Amino acid sequence: MTARGHVAFVDDEPDLCAAAADWLESSGFTVDTWSDPARALAGIDLARCDVVLTDLRMPDLPGDRLMAALRERDPDLPVILMSAHADVPVAVAAMRDGAHDFIEKPYIAEYLVAVLDRAVEWRRLRREIAQARAPQTRRDRVDQRLIGRSPAIAQLREAVLQLADVPVDLLLTGEVGTGRETLARLIHDLSRRARRPFVALDCAAIPDAALEAELFGHERGALPGTNTERASRFEFASGGTIYLSGIHALSPGLQARLLRVVQDRAVVRLGGNAPRSVDVRLVASTTGDLAARGGFRQDLYFRLSSAGLRVPSLADRPEDIGLLYAQFLSEAAARFRRPAPDPGPAELEALRARPWPGNLPQLQAAAERHVLGLRDDAGRGAAPAAPDDRLPLPRRVAAFEAQAIAEALARCGGSSAAAADLLGLPRRTLNEKIARYGLRSGETGA
């Protein structure tokens, strides 16, 4: 989350959503907007959201009903209601029903920010109280957020426990989708900086000119067409952690400026001269070998890599795929309000035999399709992808056999009798293999 908090803004007027997002983001908040309250109910991430700001009068799902549904899932979530038709009875009823606050539209922007600040502070306080009461050790928290039993993930957990509270900058390397930002957040949450901001910025997603202003801020009038000042991301993160993903995308000029910040722990805004001290921990991440990339400063690399960590891909930890898939199934079932499927051992083995080049997001998407009944590439009747040649031979043979059976079933319209004739197998043997690999399509007769 940013220094000021993560806001979900819900209003059936898209223009109002856009205007509110512009103002709140320029004030230091992260903002998600929805003009459809039903989609907001399904899409708001309660784990990251600090406060919900919603219009009261909306078609289909009014704000008070949206508030009730959200607070049923998270009683500590502060929800602020807005209405252009406000009066005392409406405000009193909203507060009685659990609203954190009530704002009359049209609102004064500065007042709205003040109300949000109070709500965010209250939310963080409730989280801290819950965290203090929870009977969890640091190791419990690491085990819950870095799931797996593989040697690679066990080694990473030990490294996190050793480095989380050491005041040293970190460089995280790993393939796309391995969870580098999740790891950075975990390190922040385990450190003594946990009560201060965690600010994330994707350096590869922002053009150079805009990235410089985001990273280092600017003084009033420093940029053409603007007459406002903007604090740097380092200032927003003061006291906490700043996470810079895609650091390999920084231009040589920005690398030089970043090195100066790392060395001096001070930032000079664009158009300014006075250095501003910042107390931040820098966690950077990249894909591939940063040292081998042409054009990246070695002095900056050595500053960041003294305590580097490599985040393993799913190919490095195939024994964890079943656990992760089960976790994703449970999360998707809760989010979509559907029963959680219970994949059998053979189905999980088939999943482990598949390559997952997209890593965690690809596996999570497969679990979500499973819950929704759209199992086009991970389940019954679908031909598995070619097995990874780094897998042990028995698992590669099993994956090949599962693929051959799935293709035969597809050619025979799902008939196991016809597929058995095509493959030259007894029908009973084929049915056993279909069950073992989780390939049943609902028709196994002639």
C-alpha positions in Angstrom: 0.0 0.0 0.0 1.1 3.6 -0.4 1.9 6.0 2.4 -1.7 7.2 2.7 -3.6 4.0 2.0 -5.5 1.9 -0.5 -9.0 3.3 -1.3 -11.9 1.5 -3.1 -14.2 4.2 -4.7 -17.6 3.1 -5.9 -20.0 5.4 -7.7 -22.4 4.7 -10.7 -21.1 7.9 -12.4 -17.9 7.0 -14.3 -16.8 10.7 -14.6 -17.0 11.2 -10.9 -14.9 8.0 -10.4 -12.3 9.3 -12.7 -12.2 12.7 -11.1 -12.0 11.2 -7.6 -9.2 8.9 -8.6 -7.1 11.7 -10.1 -7.4 13.8 -6.9 -6.8 11.0 -4.4 -3.9 9.5 -6.4 -2.2 13.0 -6.5 -2.8 13.1 -2.8 -0.8 9.9 -2.2 -3.5 7.2 -2.1 -3.8 4.1 -4.3 -7.3 4.1 -5.7 -9.4 1.4 -7.3 -12.7 2.6 -8.9 -15.9 0.8 -9.8 -19.0 2.3 -11.5 -20.8 -1.1 -11.1 -21.4 -1.8 -7.4 -21.9 -5.6 -8.0 -18.5 -5.8 -9.7 -17.1 -3.8 -6.8 -18.5 -6.4 -4.3 -16.7 -9.2 -6.2 -13.5 -7.3 -7.0 -12.5 -5.4 -3.9 -9.5 -7.1 -2.4 -10.2 -7.0 1.4 -6.7 -8.0 2.3 -5.2 -4.9 0.7 -8.1 -2.4 0.9 -7.9 0.2 3.7 -11.2 2.0 3.2 -14.3 1.8 0.9 -15.9 5.1 -0.2 -19.3 4.4 -1.9 -22.3 6.4 -3.1 -25.5 5.6 -1.2 -28.0 5.8 -4.0 -27.1 3.4 -6.8 -29.3 1.2 -9.0 -29.4 -2.6 -8.3 -27.1 -2.4 -5.3 -27.3 0.7 -3.1 -24.4 1.7 -1.0 -25.8 0.6 2.3 -26.4 -2.9 1.0 -22.9 -3.0 -0.5 -21.5 -1.9 2.9 -23.5 -4.7 4.7 -22.1 -7.3 2.2 -18.5 -6.1 2.6 -18.7 -5.9 6.4 -20.2 -9.3 6.6 -16.9 -10.6 5.1 -14.7 -8.2 7.0 -16.3 -6.5 10.0 -13.3 -4.2 10.5 -13.5 -2.7 7.1 -14.3 1.1 7.3 -17.0 2.0 4.8 -17.7 5.7 4.1 -21.1 6.5 2.5 -21.7 9.5 0.2 -25.1 11.0 -0.8 -26.3 14.0 -2.6 -29.6 13.6 -0.8 -28.2 13.6 2.7 -30.1 14.6 5.8 -29.8 13.9 9.5 -31.9 10.8 9.6 -30.1 9.2 6.7 -26.7 10.0 8.3 -27.8 8.6 11.7 -29.2 5.4 10.1 -26.0 4.9 8.1 -23.8 5.3 11.2 -26.1 3.0 13.2 -25.8 0.3 10.4 -22.0 0.4 10.6 -20.8 3.2 8.3 -17.5 4.6 9.4 -18.5 8.1 8.3 -20.9 9.9 6.1 -20.1 12.6 3.5 -22.6 14.9 1.7 -22.1 15.4 -2.0 -20.8 17.6 -3.5 -17.9 17.2 -1.0 -14.9 19.4 -0.4 -11.8 17.5 -1.7 -9.6 18.5 1.3 -12.3 17.4 3.7 -12.6 14.0 2.0 -8.9 13.4 2.3 -9.0 14.2 6.0 -11.9 11.7 6.5 -10.0 9.1 4.5 -6.8 9.6 6.6 -8.8 9.0 9.8 -10.3 5.8 8.3 -7.0 4.5 7.1 -5.4 5.1 10.5 -8.3 3.3 12.2 -8.0 0.4 9.8 -4.3 0.0 10.4 -4.8 0.2 14.1 -7.4 -2.7 13.9 -4.9 -4.7 11.9 -2.2 -4.1 14.4 -4.5 -5.2 17.3 -5.5 -8.3 15.5 -1.9 -9.1 14.6 -0.8 -8.6 18.2 -3.5 -10.9 19.4 -2.8 -13.6 16.9 -0.8 -16.5 18.4 1.7 -16.6 15.5 5.4 -16.6 15.5 7.5 -15.0 12.8 8.1 -18.5 11.4 4.3 -19.2 11.3 3.8 -16.0 9.3 6.5 -16.9 6.8 5.2 -20.5 6.4 1.7 -19.2 5.7 2.9 -16.7 3.0 5.6 -18.8 1.4 3.8 -22.1 0.9 5.7 -25.2 0.0 7.8 -28.1 1.2 10.5 -28.0 -1.5 14.1 -27.4 -0.6 14.1 -24.2 -2.7 11.2 -22.6 -0.8 12.5 -23.8 2.6 15.9 -22.1 1.9 14.1 -18.9 0.9 12.1 -18.9 4.1 15.2 -19.2 6.2 16.8 -16.4 4.3 13.7 -14.2 4.8 13.8 -14.9 8.6 17.5 -13.9 8.7 17.3 -10.7 6.6 13.8 -9.3 7.3 14.9 -7.1 10.2 18.4 -6.4 9.1 18.8 -2.7 7.8 20.2 -3.7 4.4 18.8 -3.0 0.9 17.8 -6.1 -1.1 17.8 -7.3 -4.7 15.3 -9.9 -5.6 15.7 -11.9 -8.8 13.4 -14.4 -10.5 11.2 -15.1 -13.4 8.0 -13.2 -14.1 5.2 -14.5 -11.9 7.3 -16.0 -9.2 6.0 -13.6 -6.5 8.8 -11.1 -6.0 6.5 -8.4 -4.8 4.8 -10.8 -2.4 8.2 -11.6 -1.0 9.1 -7.9 -0.7 5.8 -7.3 1.2 6.5 -10.2 3.5 10.0 -8.9 4.3 8.5 -5.4 5.0 5.8 -6.9 7.3 8.4 -8.9 9.3 10.6 -5.9 9.8 10.5 -3.1 12.4 9.3 -0.9 9.5 6.0 -2.9 9.3 3.9 -0.1 10.7 5.2 2.4 8.2 4.4 2.5 4.4 5.2 0.0 1.8 5.4 1.8 -1.6 5.6 -0.2 -4.8 6.6 1.2 -8.2 7.1 -0.7 -11.5 10.0 1.0 -13.3 9.4 -0.9 -16.5 5.8 0.3 -16.9 6.4 4.0 -16.8 8.1 6.2 -19.5 11.5 7.7 -18.4 10.3 11.3 -18.1 7.3 10.4 -15.9 9.3 7.8 -13.9 11.8 10.5 -12.9 9.0 12.7 -11.5 7.5 9.7 -9.7 10.7 8.5 -8.2 12.2 11.8 -7.2 9.3 14.2 -7.1 9.3 17.8 -8.4 9.0 21.3 -7.1 6.3 23.7 -8.0 6.6 24.8 -11.7 9.4 22.3 -12.4 7.4 20.5 -15.1 5.7 22.1 -18.1 2.0 22.7 -17.6 2.0 22.1 -13.8 2.0 24.5 -11.0 2.0 22.0 -8.1 4.7 20.2 -6.3 4.8 16.5 -5.8 6.6 14.5 -3.1 8.9 11.7 -4.3 8.0 8.0 -3.8 11.0 7.9 -1.4 9.3 10.6 0.7 6.0 8.8 0.7 7.8 5.7 1.9 9.8 7.5 4.6 10.1 5.2 7.6 9.1 2.2 5.6 10.0 0.3 2.5 10.1 1.2 -1.2 9.9 -1.6 -3.7 11.1 -1.0 -7.2 10.3 -3.8 -9.7 11.8 -3.9 -13.2 14.9 -2.0 -12.0 16.8 -3.1 -15.1 14.6 -0.7 -17.1 16.1 2.4 -15.5 18.0 4.6 -17.9 21.7 5.4 -17.1 20.6 8.9 -15.9 18.0 7.5 -13.5 20.5 4.8 -12.3 22.9 7.6 -11.4 20.2 9.5 -9.5 19.1 6.3 -7.7 22.7 5.5 -6.7 23.0 9.0 -5.1 19.8 8.4 -3.1 21.0 5.0 -2.0 24.4 6.4 -0.9 23.2 9.6 0.8 19.7 8.6 2.0 18.5 11.9 0.6 16.5 12.9 -2.5 16.6 16.1 -4.5 13.3 16.9 -6.3 13.2 18.0 -9.9 13.6 21.7 -10.0 15.0 21.8 -6.5 18.4 22.1 -4.9 17.9 21.1 -1.2 18.4 17.4 -0.4 15.5 15.9 1.6 16.5 13.2 4.0 14.6 9.9 3.6 14.6 6.9 5.9 13.7 4.1 3.6 14.7 0.5 3.0 15.0 -0.2 -0.8 14.0 -3.6 -2.2 14.5 -3.9 -5.9 13.7 -6.7 -8.3 14.5 -7.8 -11.8 14.3 -10.8 -14.1 17.4 -12.6 -15.2 21.0 -11.7 -14.2 21.3 -8.0 -13.6 25.1 -8.2 -13.5 25.2 -9.6 -17.0 22.9 -6.9 -18.5 24.7 -4.4 -20.6 24.2 -0.8 -19.5 23.5 -1.4 -15.8 25.9 0.4 -13.5 28.1 -2.0 -11.6 28.4 0.3 -8.5 24.6 0.4 -8.2 24.4 -3.4 -8.7 26.9 -4.0 -5.9 25.1 -1.6 -3.6 21.9 -3.6 -4.1 23.1 -7.2 -4.3 25.0 -7.6 -1.1 21.9 -9.4 0.3 20.3 -10.7 -2.9 17.6 -13.3 -2.9 16.5 -15.5 -5.8 12.8 -16.4 -6.0 12.3 -19.9 -7.3 10.1 -20.6 -10.3 7.5 -23.5 -10.2 9.9 -25.5 -12.4 12.4 -25.2 -9.4 9.8 -26.4 -6.9 7.4 -28.9 -8.6 6.6 -30.6 -5.3 4.9 -27.4 -4.2 2.5 -27.2 -7.1 -0.2 -29.3 -5.4 -0.2 -27.3 -2.2 -0.3 -24.0 -4.1 -3.1 -25.2 -6.4 -5.2 -26.3 -3.4 -4.6 -22.9 -1.8 -5.7 -21.1 -5.0 -8.8 -23.3 -5.2 -9.8 -22.4 -1.7 -9.3 -18.7 -2.3 -11.2 -18.7 -5.6 -14.1 -20.7 -4.1 -14.4 -18.1 -1.3 -14.2 -15.2 -3.8 -16.7 -16.6 -6.2 -18.9 -18.1 -3.5 -18.8 -21.6 -5.0 -17.9 -25.0 -3.4 -14.1 -25.6 -3.3 -13.2 -28.6 -5.6 -11.2 -31.4 -4.1 -8.7 -32.6 -6.7 -7.5 -36.2 -6.2 -3.8 -37.3 -6.1 -3.8 -38.3 -9.7 -5.1 -35.0 -10.8 -2.5 -33.2 -8.7 0.2 -35.4 -10.2 -0.9 -34.4 -13.7 -0.7 -30.8 -12.7 2.9 -31.3 -11.4 3.8 -32.9 -14.7 2.8 -29.8 -16.7 5.2 -26.9 -17.4 4.1 -23.6 -15.9 6.0 -20.9 -17.7 3.6 -18.2 -16.3 4.4 -19.5 -12.8 2.0 -18.5 -9.9 -0.5 -16.3 -12.0 -0.9 -19.1 -14.5 -1.5 -21.7 -11.8 -3.9 -19.4 -10.0 -5.8 -18.8 -13.3 -6.1 -22.6 -13.8 -7.5 -22.9 -10.2 -10.0 -20.2 -10.9 -11.2 -21.9 -14.1 -11.5 -25.1 -12.2 -13.8 -23.4 -9.6 -15.8 -21.8 -12.4 -16.2 -25.0 -14.3 -14.1 -23.7 -17.2 -11.3 -26.2 -17.1 -10.0 -25.8 -20.6 -6.3 -26.4 -19.9 -5.9 -27.9 -16.5 -8.5 -30.6 -16.1 -10.8 -33.3 -17.5 -10.8 -34.1 -21.1 -8.1 -31.5 -22.0 -4.8 -32.6 -23.4 -1.9 -31.7 -21.1 0.9 -29.7 -22.4 4.2 -31.4 -23.2 6.0 -32.4 -20.0 9.0 -30.5 -18.8 12.2 -32.4 -19.8 13.6 -31.5 -16.4 11.1 -33.8 -14.6 12.0 -37.3 -13.5 11.5 -39.9 -16.2 8.5 -41.7 -14.5 6.6 -38.4 -14.3 7.4 -37.5 -17.9 6.1 -41.0 -19.0 2.9 -40.4 -17.0 2.4 -37.0 -18.5 2.9 -38.5 -22.0 0.4 -41.3 -21.3 -2.2 -38.8 -20.0 -1.8 -36.7 -23.1 -2.2 -39.7 -25.4 -5.4 -40.8 -23.6 -6.8 -37.3 -23.6 -6.3 -37.0 -27.3 -7.9 -40.4 -27.9 -10.9 -39.4 -25.9 -11.2 -36.2 -27.8 -11.1 -38.0 -31.1 -13.7 -40.5 -30.0 -16.1 -37.9 -28.6 -15.5 -38.9 -25.0 -16.3 -42.6 -25.5 -13.9 -44.7 -23.5 -14.9 -47.9 -25.4 -14.0 -46.4 -28.7 -10.8 -44.8 -27.2 -9.8 -48.3 -25.8 -10.1 -49.8 -29.3 -8.1 -46.9 -30.7 -5.3 -47.3 -28.1 -5.3 -51.1 -28.1 -6.1 -51.3 -24.4 -8.7 -53.3 -22.4 -11.6 -51.0 -21.6 -11.2 -51.6 -17.8 -7.5 -50.7 -18.0 -8.2 -47.5 -19.9 -11.0 -46.5 -17.4 -8.5 -47.0 -14.5 -6.0 -44.7 -16.3 -8.7 -42.1 -17.1 -9.5 -42.0 -13.3 -5.8 -41.9 -12.3 -5.1 -38.9 -14.5 -8.4 -37.1 -13.8 -9.5 -37.2 -17.4 -13.1 -38.2 -17.0 -15.4 -36.2 -19.3 -18.7 -37.5 -18.0 -19.1 -40.2 -20.7 -17.2 -43.5 -20.5 -19.7 -45.8 -22.2 -19.8 -46.9 -25.9 
